[in-house]
Amino acid sequence: MTDSLRQAALDYHALPSPGKLSVELTTAAETQEDLSLAYSPGVAEPVREIAKNPEAAYLYTGKSNLVAVITNGSAILGLGNLGPLASKPVMEGKSLLFKRFAGINSVDIEVDASSPEQFVQTVAAIANTFGGINLEDIKAPECFYIEEALIERCPVPVFHDDQHGTAIVTVAAMLNALEIQDKKIHAVRMVCLGAGAAATACCKLLLAAGARKEQITMLDSRGVIHSGRTDINAYKGEWARDTEMRTLDDAITGADVFLGVSGSDLLSAEQLQRMAPKPVVFACSNPNPEIKPELAHSVRSDLVLATGRSDYPNQVNNVLCFPFIFRGALDVRAARINEQMKLAAIDAIRKIAHLPVPDSVREGFGGVELTFGPGYILPKPTDPRLLPEVAAAVARAAVDSGCACLPFPEHYPLEPL
């Protein structure tokens, strides 16, 4: 990062007042009567109603439109385990995105927990304050246990965005990329470089979308995850293959798809050259991808390439998903975010990329042509259709799958913010 960009980032967070969030009132608080209703004695009435029926909290408090963004700071962006307090700018940023893109109020909570069990206990104890829980920046493999435990213990939806948000957007992009390359998901051979939270979630959701497990080769820092290894945990063990392949060099030859969620500059030009005709390459490591786009395009003119960066086409960006997943879940009071809801989000996101792009979005990107094809496989985050289309699809899937406590709202589709 340049010195000027670094200073601009610091100034953005410090000025005109520290941080990115504030609290605003939603009701009048000007007169003595207002105050008597907002607090004592009037506040006693909704208290009594909620005591009689806990569901009344959705009617008389902000719970129905409130999500907690919670972390222990053990895997902050690409910076590592810097502790909960250092993660606060990221969590505030996530809350900003909830409000900006889906009108959802959000509170960031940084938990200083000495163990995964203590973290689970802390979050479970406060979960009912909120309409949903978004877990963020928690290292693997702890994140798997934490999410599974909280889903079982919390009465509201729990969603680890680093896993499932990444997976939803990745699979939406992958299906569109394969369509452009005239390949079918059940027939392609995939290489996944990375075996952490994002990688395993992406591969699981790819299976739900039609991929075949025997066609996926996953690698960690020690090479191919194969059935002969004794140094892998249970989460990696799910992906162990009975194969003679041991290295990325072995796996990449003839592969149709490369999915990188690992580290920078790990896919060489020579390895890319040995992939199958019309390859799909997702080099999603941030801030530096597994292969530089300029190098990839100089080696192969027949590829579809995506990265995690906003300064290249086809950014795989979680903001295309998580605000709208929660919007749909909150609006039908879903008990959890299930696979049907994730698949519905995938379908809605990928369909938007097929449609003509609104002028307002195109103008925001310098007026460049955005037409479904190798350089445009995902909608842009500012596309106003994401909120109504994705949220409605998620809400409908929650109702249809029996996961919702409320019927599909009559007011859908929502008006864009």
Secondary structure, 3 states (H helix, E strand, C coil): CCHHHHHHHHHHHHCCCCCCCCCCCCCCCCCHHHHHHHCCCCCHHHHHHHHHCHHHHHHHCHHHHEEEEEECCCCECCCECCCCHHHHHHHHHHHHHHHHHHCCEEEEEECCCCCHHHHHHHHHHHHHHCCEEEECCCCCCHHHHHHHHHHHHCCCCEEEHHHHHHHHHHHHHHHHHHHHCCCCCCCCCEEEECCCHHHHHHHHHHHHCCCCHHHEEEEECCEECECCCCCCCHHHHCCCECCCCCCHHHHHCCCCEEEECCCCCCCCHHHHHCCCCCCEEEECCCCCCCCCHHHHHHHCCCCEEEECCCCCCCECCHHHCHHHHHHHHHHCCECCCCHHHHHHHHHHHHHHCCCCCCHHHHHHCCCCCCCCECCECCCCCCCCCHHHHHHHHHHHHHHHCCCECCCCCCCCCCCCC
